Amino acid sequence: MNLRFLLLAALLCLPVAALPAAAASPAAALPGDSAYRLADTYTDQAGRDFQLADGRGRVRLVAMFYTSCRYVCPLIIDSAKGVEHALAPAERARLGVLLVSLDPARDDVAALRSVFDKRRLDPARWTLARTEAAGVRKLAAVLGVRYRALADGEFNHTSALVLLDRDGRVLARTEKLGSVPDPAFLATVKAALAAR
């Protein structure tokens, strides 16, 4: 909270807690290595716009995929589901899953929604999203995801689940795909969810 708002609270004889939360700049308080410093606008499977920082306060699994992928990307979803299923219900409720498209030219809201519905993903925890190409490049760089478009419209890309803490910092990553989670990665997920 900055000095101006503390002085305002003193002048008005208000407790500091009465000041609006918006008075503090959320981006200013973010750690320097937070993915949440990226200010691009994303759109989810329901057509809602958001920024990555809107997920602050929740541990998240993040991956990059594209909806027309028939081989590896469905395994990325299965891998995230595998982590979910290995958690206790209370842990699962505190975990968010964000999959961001590598293919913004083709992955519109309808394409995201189709995969979301087909895979029966829980809207309380799962978000499939798209952003513009520049945003894709920035997020991929922060997450350590390498990708390139192929002539046939497919993509070569790193297939990884990345764990972000409540402030958007990368805690761990795994490239082990499948419904049985990487034990070391799962242990880090559980530890992050247990941290207060």
Secondary structure as the mmCIF struct_conf table of DSSP 4:
data_model
#
loop_
_struct_conf.conf_type_id
_struct_conf.id
_struct_conf.beg_label_comp_id
_struct_conf.beg_label_asym_id
_struct_conf.beg_label_seq_id
_struct_conf.end_label_comp_id
_struct_conf.end_label_asym_id
_struct_conf.end_label_seq_id
HELX_RH_AL_P HELX_RH_AL_P1 LEU A 3 LEU A 11
TURN_TY1_P TURN_TY1_P1 LEU A 12 CYS A 13
HELX_RH_3T_P HELX_RH_3T_P1 VAL A 16 ALA A 18
BEND BEND1 LEU A 19 LEU A 19
HELX_RH_3T_P HELX_RH_3T_P2 ALA A 21 ALA A 23
BEND BEND2 ALA A 24 ALA A 24
HELX_RH_AL_P HELX_RH_AL_P2 PRO A 26 ALA A 29
BEND BEND3 LEU A 30 LEU A 30
TURN_TY1_P TURN_TY1_P2 GLY A 32 ASP A 33
HELX_RH_3T_P HELX_RH_3T_P3 ALA A 35 ARG A 37
STRN STRN1 TYR A 42 ASP A 44
TURN_TY1_P TURN_TY1_P3 GLN A 45 ALA A 46
BEND BEND4 GLY A 47 GLY A 47
STRN STRN2 ASP A 49 PHE A 50
HELX_RH_3T_P HELX_RH_3T_P4 LEU A 52 GLY A 55
TURN_TY1_P TURN_TY1_P4 ARG A 56 GLY A 57
BEND BEND5 ARG A 58 ARG A 58
STRN STRN3 VAL A 59 PHE A 65
TURN_TY1_P TURN_TY1_P5 THR A 67 SER A 68
BEND BEND6 TYR A 71 TYR A 71
HELX_RH_AL_P HELX_RH_AL_P3 VAL A 72 HIS A 85
TURN_TY1_P TURN_TY1_P6 ALA A 86 ALA A 86
BEND BEND7 LEU A 87 LEU A 87
HELX_RH_AL_P HELX_RH_AL_P4 PRO A 89 ALA A 93
TURN_TY1_P TURN_TY1_P7 ARG A 94 ARG A 94
STRN STRN4 LEU A 95 SER A 101
BEND BEND8 LEU A 102 LEU A 102
TURN_TY1_P TURN_TY1_P8 PRO A 104 ARG A 106
HELX_RH_AL_P HELX_RH_AL_P5 VAL A 109 LYS A 118
TURN_TY1_P TURN_TY1_P9 ARG A 119 ARG A 120
TURN_TY1_P TURN_TY1_P10 PRO A 123 ARG A 125
STRN STRN5 TRP A 126 ARG A 130
HELX_RH_AL_P HELX_RH_AL_P6 ALA A 133 LEU A 143
TURN_TY1_P TURN_TY1_P11 GLY A 144 GLY A 144
STRN STRN6 TYR A 147 ALA A 149
TURN_TY1_P TURN_TY1_P12 ALA A 151 ASP A 152
BEND BEND9 GLY A 153 GLY A 153
STRN STRN7 PHE A 155 HIS A 157
STRN STRN8 LEU A 161 LEU A 164
TURN_TY1_P TURN_TY1_P13 ARG A 166 ASP A 167
BEND BEND10 GLY A 168 GLY A 168
STRN STRN9 VAL A 170 THR A 174
BEND BEND11 GLY A 178 VAL A 180
HELX_RH_AL_P HELX_RH_AL_P7 PRO A 183 ALA A 194
#
